[in-house]
Amino acid sequence: MLAAAAAGVLVSACAAGAGLPGAAAEHHSHPVPVRPGPASPAAASPTAAPAARPLTGKIIGIDPGHNGGNFADPSYIGRLIWNGREWETCNTTGTETNGGYTEARFNFDVAMFLRRDLLRDGAQVVMTRSSNSGVGPCVNRRAQIINRSHAAVAIDIHADGGPASGRGFTVLEPVADGPNDKVISASLRLGRDVRLAFLRYTSMPVSTYDGVDGLTRRDNLAGLNLTRVPEVLIECGNMRNSTDAALLTSARFQKQVAAALLAATLRFLAG
């Protein structure tokens, strides 16, 4: 959920596991791209040419919205930053299900599944946070990290905190705002690809309460306002709805979301 602060785009790179031992709070971390590992001995054999990996040489940005430690540092995440159009708070805690499963955890769990799939397909992956125990980074800092990575695609992962009666996902797309002018057309195409992939690979319907047919334009989010790379934000479902919550808390559904975002990335980059 975007609450007052909404999401930005990518920050520090993740190591192999979900959460690095002893990782510092995210607002002190230094992002490092994650590159695919060396080819296996079999692939390197002169008698066995390595299979082509479709994302080799591509940099993909993932922004898992919010952070698990945000609850513990309200003064840091509550300070104001400029989002390209107006002032907003550095970050927020995000929403949660009625059972207490936080949006920050969902966002990070999905991001790790997606990261795994992207690395398998040869991509370099840049993430905005390396664990679910840090604080921040601020949404403008996330946008800065993604922009500096020169990612070919950036995906902001969220879940919404809408009315309990409402269901479904929404893809949030940018509005031309100066810094992002050159990537608006590409971002809108990416948004359509994400919407189609979500319908194909997951059981989540389009939102019944936000946007039109699963798409909406937003001009008040730092990540979308400040981006210089093709980028969208996906609200993967409504955590306040019991049916959606049962899906969002399921590892099976989270893997489906990752598969959908991978498919959308591949389709977008194929032109």
N, C-alpha and C positions, 0 to 999 in steps of 0.2 A: 504494500500500500504506500501511496505517496504522501499521505498526511500533509503537513505543511511544507516539508522539504523535498519530497520526491527524490528520484535517483539521478546520479550522474553516470559516468561511464568509467572505465577501467583504472585499476591502481596497482597493487603489488602482486607479483607473480606467485603462484602457489607451488609448493613442492609436491612430492608424489602423493602425500596423504592429505586427509582433510584436516588441516590445522597443523602448523609447524610447531614442534616442541619449543617452548620458550620464546615464541614469536612475540615481538613487541606490539604494543597497541598500534593500530593501523595508521594513526596520524603521525607516528614516528618512523614508519617503515619506508624502505626504498624499493620501488618496483623494479623487477628484473624480468625480462621476457622468459617464458619457459619454452625451450626448444626441444624438438623431438630427439629421442635418444639415438645411439648408433644402430646401424642395421645389424641384424642377427648374423652369425657366421654363415648360415645357409644362404641368406640373401646376398652376402658379400662374395659368395663362391663364384668363380668365373664360369661355372657350368650352370648356374641358376641365377638368371637376371632378376633383380628385385622387382616386385610388383609396383607399378606406379601408384603413388598415393595422391589423391586429388587435391590436397591442400598444401602440398610441399611448397615452401617459399611464401606462404600466406601468413599474415599476422592477424589473429582474431582477438578482439577484446570482449571480455565478459565482466559485467558489473553486477555482482550480487548485492542488491540494495540493502541499506541499513548495516547493522553489525550487532552481534550478541552483547557486546560490552556497552552499547549506547545507553542502556538503562542505568548504568552506574556513573555516568558523567554528563548530567544534564546541562551543566554550565558550558561544557565544550560544544556539544551538539546544538545547543540553543543559541549560540552566537550567530550574528547575521552575516551573510555573504551576498555578493552581487551575482545574480544568475543570468546576466545579459540583458534583462529587461526590468527587473525589480529586485528588491531585497527579499531573501528568504533565509530560513534557518539552515545552519551548516548541515544538519542531518536530522533524522528522527529515529524513534525506536521501532517504527513500523507497527503493524497490527499483529494479531494472534487469533488462533481458534478459541472456541469456548473452552476447550480442554487445556489451553495454555501452550500449544505448539506455536512458536513464534514465526513470524514472517521472515525474520533475519535468518533463522535456521533453515527454513524452506529454501530461501534464495541461495544460500551457500550449498546446501545439499544438491540442488539441481545444477548449480555451477560446476561442482566437482564431477558430476556425471558427464556434463557437456565437455568439460576440459579433457576428461579421459577420451571421449570419442574424437575430439578434435586432434589431440596428440596422435591417436592411432592413425588418423588420416593425414598426418604429416605436418600439421599446422604448428606455428609458434603461437603460444597463448599468453596473453597479458591479462591479469585479473586486478581488480581494484582493492581487494583485500585477500589476505593469506590464511585467515582463520575465521571462526565465528566467536572469538572471545575478545577481539579488540574494540577500539572506539573509532568511529569515523571510517574513512576520511570524509571531509566535507564534500558536498556534491560538486562544487566547482573544481576541487582538486582531482576528483575522479575524472571529470571531463578533460582536465589538463593532461593527466596521465595517458588517457586514451589517445588524445590528439598527438602527443609526443611519440607514441608508439607507431604512428602511421598505420593503424590497423586498417585492413581492407573492409572489415565489418565490425560493428560493435553492437552487443545485445545487453540491455539492462533487464535483469530478472527480478520480478516482484510478484506479490500476491496482494489482493485488495482487501479492504475492510469495509465493504459496502453494506447495504441494508440486508438484514437476515433473510428476507424473502427473495433477494436477487441472486441469480446464478451467472456463471460463465466468465470467459476470458475477454480481454480487450487489448488490442495493439495500439500503443500511443505513438503518434508520429509527430515530427517537428513542424513548426511553422517558421517561415523565413524570418530571420531576426538579425541579419548582419553576418556574424561569424559563421553561421551555418548555411548561408545562401547557396553556396556551390554544391551542397550535398542534399538539398531538399528533394530533388527529383529521384535520386538514387535511394534515399531513405524511404520515400513513399513506395518505391518498387520493392524494397526490402520488407516493408510492412505488409504488403500484399502476399509476399512469399511466406512470411511467418504465419499470417492468418490461414492460408491454404494448408500449410504443413500442420498447424495445430489441429485443424479439422480432420486431417487425414490420419495423424499418428496418435492423437489422444481422444479420450471420450468426453472432454470438456466442451460444452456448447459455447456459442458466442454469448456475450453478456446480454442479459435482459434489462439492464438498468444504466449502462454506460456506453456511449458511442452509438454507431449505426453499423449493424452487421459485423461487429467485432473490431471496428476501426474508429479511432477518434484522433483529432489534432489537438496538441497542447502547446501553449506558448509560455508556460509558467514553471518549467522544469529546467534546471541548470544543465543537465546532461544533454537534453535535446536542443536547448538554446545555444549552447557553446560548442557543440560538436563540429568538427571539421572532417569527420569521416561518416560514411553512411551508418545510421544508427536508429534504432527504435527501442521502445520499452514495452515489455509484455507483462500485463497483469494476468497471471496464469489461472486465476479463479478467485472466488470470494471466500475468504477464511471465516466470515461470519455466517455463512450458509452451511448447514449441517451436511448436505449432500456434497457440496464442493470440498468441505473440510475433510471428509472421509477420503477423497481422492488426493488432496494436497499433502496429506500426512503419509501417504503410501509411497514406499520406495518404487514400486512398480510404475505408478503414475509419474513420479519424478523422472524415471528413466525414459518414459514416453515423451515427456516434455523435452528432455535433452535430445532425443532422437528427432523430434520435430524441429528444434532449433538448428541441429546439424543439417537436416535436409533443406531447410530454408536457406542456410548459409551456402550450401553447395549449389542450390538452384540460382541464388542471386549471383554468385561468382561466375556461374556458367553463362550469365547474360541472358 
